[in-house]
Amino acid sequence: MPELLLDKYLLYLRVERGHSQNTIESYNRDLSDYISYLTDREIPVSKASRSHIMDYLLMKRNTLSVSSVARLLAAVKSFYNYMIIDDLVSENPASDIDSPKLGQKLPTVLNQDEVDKLINAASRPKDRLLIELLYATGIRVSEAAGLKVEDCDLDEGWLRIYGKGGRERSVPIGKKLIRMIKKYLKEKNMTPGFFVFSKKDGRSMTREALWKIVKKSSRTAGLKKDIGPHTLRHTFATHMLENGSDLRIIQELLGHANIDTTQIYTHINRRNLKDIHRRYHPRG
């Protein structure tokens, strides 16, 4: 049922991508309308073609502004990208449909002081470890949920991460995080086979449960930004770039299949440079 698929996608946006409730409601409205359009024409969502999507957008263009149509297209593209991840479609039928140039919205990024406040606001060792891990490695919250004890090579300082599409990568960790993980595993008496972030019954915590940990710490810290696990991923990449890392290295650490996905951080870095220039130069 397309409605169940939409529900799963909206949960993914909230937990994995860290979108706000307003954004999720907007995606829900747009995609519910798109799904209804296909249903009325007896077109399965997974079978829709580029021409079907074009027809839908042209129809909406009669009543909506350019920005609203662009928003619809963005929602449809994102929806099909999610379906690719879940192996429901092999390609995105909307991928080559151009959108009006409306400017690029950059992701939320924390400064170092905000990161420290977020970590210090964590109430339990598990919560503190999660936030430290997400910021220190840039891994996705789903990857943190799937992390097992045997994936942690604490002698050499590496984590084995299983990302999207089953792709495996190695992510380095520093001495501070190694000490935290060692202490945590010892206190919890965890051995290979255990999930690092597990429930009392030993099963892995859900992405949503880990998302709630970050949100709770954010509220406790009094941070005004809309912060979720993906914010820490963005922050990791931005701080790496600001401190001189090569973009290809960041791509590898984040597990991006395409360098184009990583390019967003160059825009963030340029924005920061403009802010610094404006603040400190007499002609800024």
C-alpha positions in Angstrom: 0.0 0.0 0.0 1.4 3.4 -1.0 0.1 4.9 2.3 2.2 2.5 4.4 5.2 3.3 2.2 4.6 7.1 2.8 4.4 6.5 6.5 7.8 4.7 6.5 9.3 7.5 4.4 8.1 10.2 6.8 9.5 8.3 9.7 12.8 8.2 7.8 12.7 11.9 7.3 12.2 12.5 11.0 14.6 10.0 12.4 17.4 9.6 9.8 17.3 13.1 8.3 16.3 15.0 11.4 13.7 17.2 9.6 11.4 19.4 11.6 7.7 18.5 12.1 6.7 21.4 9.8 8.8 20.0 7.0 7.5 16.5 7.5 3.9 17.7 7.4 4.7 19.6 4.2 6.2 16.4 2.6 3.1 14.5 3.8 0.7 16.9 2.1 2.7 17.1 -1.1 3.3 13.3 -1.5 -0.3 12.4 -0.4 -1.5 14.6 -3.3 1.0 13.0 -5.7 0.0 9.5 -4.6 -3.7 10.4 -5.0 -3.0 11.6 -8.5 -1.4 8.3 -9.5 -4.0 6.2 -7.7 -6.8 8.0 -9.6 -5.1 7.0 -12.8 -4.3 3.4 -11.6 -0.6 4.0 -11.8 1.5 2.2 -9.0 3.9 4.6 -7.4 6.8 2.2 -8.2 5.8 2.2 -11.9 5.4 5.9 -12.4 7.6 7.3 -15.3 9.2 10.6 -16.0 6.2 11.6 -18.2 3.7 10.8 -15.5 5.6 13.1 -13.1 5.8 15.8 -15.7 2.1 15.6 -16.4 1.4 15.9 -12.7 3.7 19.0 -12.3 2.3 20.7 -15.3 -1.2 20.2 -13.9 -0.2 21.7 -10.6 1.5 24.6 -12.4 -1.9 25.9 -13.3 -2.8 26.6 -9.7 0.5 26.8 -7.8 3.5 29.2 -7.8 6.9 28.2 -9.3 8.3 27.8 -5.7 5.4 25.5 -4.8 6.0 23.3 -7.9 9.7 23.2 -7.1 8.8 22.1 -3.6 6.6 19.3 -5.0 9.3 18.2 -7.3 11.9 18.1 -4.5 9.5 16.0 -2.4 8.9 13.5 -5.3 12.6 13.2 -6.0 13.4 12.6 -2.3 10.6 10.0 -2.1 12.0 8.0 -5.0 15.5 8.3 -3.7 14.2 6.6 -0.5 12.5 3.9 -2.6 15.9 3.2 -4.2 17.4 2.7 -0.7 14.7 0.2 0.1 15.2 -1.5 -3.3 11.6 -0.7 -4.3 12.7 1.0 -7.6 16.0 0.7 -9.5 16.2 4.4 -10.6 14.6 7.7 -9.8 12.1 8.7 -12.6 12.3 12.3 -11.5 16.1 12.6 -11.4 16.6 14.5 -14.6 13.6 16.8 -14.2 15.0 20.4 -13.7 13.7 22.5 -10.9 13.5 26.4 -10.9 16.6 28.0 -9.4 15.4 29.1 -6.0 18.6 29.0 -4.1 20.1 26.2 -2.0 19.0 25.7 1.6 22.0 24.8 3.6 21.8 22.3 6.5 21.9 23.3 10.1 25.5 23.2 11.6 26.6 23.7 15.2 29.6 25.6 16.3 32.1 24.1 18.8 30.5 25.8 21.8 27.1 24.4 20.8 28.5 20.9 20.4 30.1 21.0 23.8 26.8 22.2 25.4 24.9 19.4 23.7 27.4 16.7 24.9 27.5 18.1 28.5 23.7 18.1 28.6 23.5 14.3 28.0 22.1 12.8 31.1 23.4 9.2 30.8 26.7 7.6 29.7 24.8 6.0 26.8 23.4 9.4 25.7 26.8 11.1 26.0 28.5 8.3 24.0 25.9 8.5 21.2 26.4 12.2 20.8 30.2 12.0 21.0 30.1 9.1 18.4 27.9 10.9 15.9 30.0 14.1 16.1 33.4 12.4 16.1 32.6 10.1 13.2 29.8 11.6 11.1 28.1 8.3 10.8 24.3 8.1 10.2 22.0 7.4 13.2 20.9 4.1 11.4 24.6 3.1 11.3 25.0 3.9 15.0 21.9 1.7 15.7 23.5 -1.2 13.9 26.9 -0.9 15.5 28.0 -4.1 17.3 30.8 -4.7 19.8 32.8 -6.7 17.2 32.7 -3.7 14.8 34.8 -1.7 17.2 38.5 -2.2 16.8 39.6 -0.3 19.9 43.2 -1.4 19.7 43.7 0.1 16.3 41.1 2.8 16.5 38.6 1.9 13.8 34.9 1.3 13.5 33.5 -1.0 10.8 30.4 0.7 9.5 27.7 -0.8 7.3 26.1 2.0 5.3 23.4 2.4 2.6 23.2 -0.4 0.0 25.2 -2.7 2.3 28.4 -0.8 1.6 31.1 -1.3 4.3 33.6 1.3 5.3 36.1 1.9 8.0 35.9 5.0 10.1 38.8 6.1 12.4 38.2 7.1 16.0 40.4 9.2 18.3 41.8 8.4 21.7 39.0 10.1 23.7 36.2 8.2 21.9 38.2 4.9 22.3 38.4 5.5 26.1 34.7 6.3 26.2 33.7 3.1 24.3 36.0 0.9 26.4 34.6 2.2 29.6 31.0 1.9 28.4 31.4 -1.7 27.2 33.2 -2.7 30.4 30.5 -1.1 32.6 27.7 -2.7 30.6 29.6 -6.1 30.4 29.2 -6.1 26.6 30.9 -8.8 24.5 30.9 -9.5 20.8 27.3 -10.1 19.5 25.9 -7.2 21.5 24.7 -4.0 19.9 26.5 -1.0 21.4 23.2 0.9 21.7 20.9 -1.9 22.8 17.7 -2.3 24.8 17.4 -4.3 28.0 16.5 -7.4 25.9 19.7 -7.0 23.9 18.1 -5.9 20.7 19.3 -2.8 18.9 17.7 0.5 19.8 15.6 2.0 17.0 16.7 5.0 15.0 13.8 6.9 16.6 14.9 6.1 20.1 18.4 7.4 19.3 16.9 10.5 17.7 15.0 11.2 20.9 18.2 11.1 22.9 19.7 13.8 20.7 16.5 15.9 20.9 16.3 15.6 24.7 19.9 16.7 25.1 19.3 19.6 22.8 16.4 20.8 24.9 18.3 20.3 28.1 21.2 22.4 26.6 18.8 25.2 25.7 19.9 25.2 22.1 17.5 27.1 19.8 18.4 25.3 16.6 16.4 22.4 15.2 18.9 19.6 16.1 18.8 15.9 15.3 21.3 13.2 14.7 21.8 14.4 11.1 22.8 17.8 12.4 25.9 16.2 14.0 26.7 14.5 10.7 26.6 17.9 9.0 28.6 19.4 11.8 31.3 16.7 11.6 31.8 17.3 7.8 31.8 21.1 8.1 34.3 21.1 10.9 36.5 18.7 9.0 36.4 21.0 5.9 37.0 24.1 7.9 40.1 22.6 9.4 41.6 21.7 6.1 40.3 18.2 5.2 40.1 17.3 1.5 36.6 16.9 0.2 37.3 13.3 -1.0 38.3 12.3 2.5 35.0 13.6 3.9 33.2 11.8 1.1 34.9 8.5 2.2 34.2 9.1 5.9 30.5 9.9 5.3 30.0 7.0 3.0 28.7 9.1 0.1 28.7 7.1 -3.2 28.9 10.4 -5.2 31.1 13.4 -4.5 28.2 15.6 -5.6 26.4 14.8 -2.4 29.4 16.0 -0.4 29.7 19.3 -2.3 27.1 20.9 0.0 29.8 21.4 2.6 31.8 23.6 0.3 28.8 25.9 0.2 28.6 25.9 4.0 32.3 26.7 4.2 32.0 29.6 1.8 29.1 31.0 3.8 31.2 30.9 7.0 34.1 32.6 5.2 31.8 35.4 4.1 30.5 35.8 7.7 34.1 36.0 9.0 35.1 38.5 6.3 32.1 40.7 7.0 32.8 40.6 10.7 36.5 41.3 10.7 37.5 43.3 7.6 37.0 47.1 7.5 35.5 46.8 4.0 33.5 43.7 4.8 
